Amino acid sequence: MISLVFAAALLAGAADPAGQAATAKMAAAPSATPTKATKADKTEMVCKREAVLGSRMKERVCMSQADWDQRKADSRADVEKGQSVKPLTF
């Protein structure tokens, strides 16, 4: 039954030239591409909810986007430093 309804909808869409024109216009429209963040975007405050160690409650932390980016870079550097340190062998 569902397959019949689906087939009828496909046939009705194929018979509608206006629907095809609208679909062609949507396909021809440029897709939304993310742009690089500007300086104004870096100063905008961004709030995130983060887990608190030893609690089930989350805490709201607000920082500028530049601070979030710096925090991410620092965390990445710490991980890479920890992975590059070789243990002493005797």
C-alpha positions as CSV (number, residue, x, y, z in Angstrom):
1,M,0.0,0.0,0.0
2,I,2.8,2.4,0.9
3,S,4.7,1.5,-2.2
4,L,1.6,2.4,-4.3
5,V,1.3,5.8,-2.6
6,F,5.0,6.4,-3.1
7,A,4.9,5.4,-6.8
8,A,1.9,7.7,-7.4
9,A,3.7,10.6,-5.8
10,L,6.7,10.0,-8.0
11,L,4.5,9.9,-11.1
12,A,2.7,13.0,-10.1
13,G,6.0,14.8,-9.6
14,A,7.3,13.7,-13.0
15,A,4.2,15.0,-14.7
16,D,4.5,18.5,-13.1
17,P,6.8,20.7,-15.2
18,A,6.5,23.5,-12.7
19,G,7.9,21.3,-10.0
20,Q,10.8,20.4,-12.3
21,A,11.5,24.0,-12.9
22,A,11.5,24.8,-9.2
23,T,13.9,21.9,-8.7
24,A,16.2,23.1,-11.4
25,K,16.3,26.6,-9.9
26,M,17.2,25.1,-6.5
27,A,19.9,23.0,-8.1
28,A,21.3,26.0,-10.0
29,A,21.4,28.2,-6.8
30,P,24.8,28.4,-5.3
31,S,25.2,26.4,-2.1
32,A,25.9,28.1,1.2
33,T,29.6,27.8,1.9
34,P,31.1,28.7,5.2
35,T,33.2,31.8,5.1
36,K,36.2,32.6,7.2
37,A,35.5,34.2,10.5
38,T,36.1,37.9,10.6
39,K,37.7,39.8,13.5
40,A,34.2,40.8,14.7
41,D,33.2,37.2,14.9
42,K,36.2,36.4,17.1
43,T,35.2,38.9,19.7
44,E,31.6,37.6,19.9
45,M,30.8,35.8,23.1
46,V,30.0,32.1,22.8
47,C,28.5,30.1,25.7
48,K,28.8,26.4,26.1
49,R,27.8,23.9,28.7
50,E,30.6,21.8,30.1
51,A,30.7,18.9,32.5
52,V,32.0,19.6,36.0
53,L,34.4,17.0,37.4
54,G,32.8,15.2,40.3
55,S,29.3,16.3,39.5
56,R,26.5,15.4,37.2
57,M,25.6,19.0,36.7
58,K,26.9,21.0,33.8
59,E,28.3,24.5,34.1
60,R,27.8,27.3,31.6
61,V,31.1,28.8,30.4
62,C,31.1,31.9,28.3
63,M,34.2,33.1,26.4
64,S,35.0,34.9,23.2
65,Q,35.5,32.8,20.1
66,A,39.2,33.7,20.1
67,D,39.5,32.4,23.7
68,W,37.7,29.1,22.7
69,D,40.1,28.7,19.8
70,Q,43.1,29.4,22.0
71,R,41.9,26.9,24.6
72,K,41.5,24.3,21.8
73,A,45.0,25.0,20.5
74,D,46.5,24.7,24.0
75,S,44.7,21.4,24.6
76,R,45.9,20.1,21.3
77,A,49.5,21.2,22.1
78,D,49.4,19.5,25.5
79,V,48.2,16.2,24.0
80,E,50.9,16.3,21.3
81,K,53.6,17.1,23.9
82,G,52.4,14.2,26.1
83,Q,52.5,11.8,23.1
84,S,55.9,12.8,21.9
85,V,57.7,12.4,25.2
86,K,59.6,9.1,25.2
87,P,60.1,7.1,28.4
88,L,63.6,6.6,29.8
89,T,65.0,3.2,29.2
90,F,67.7,1.6,31.5
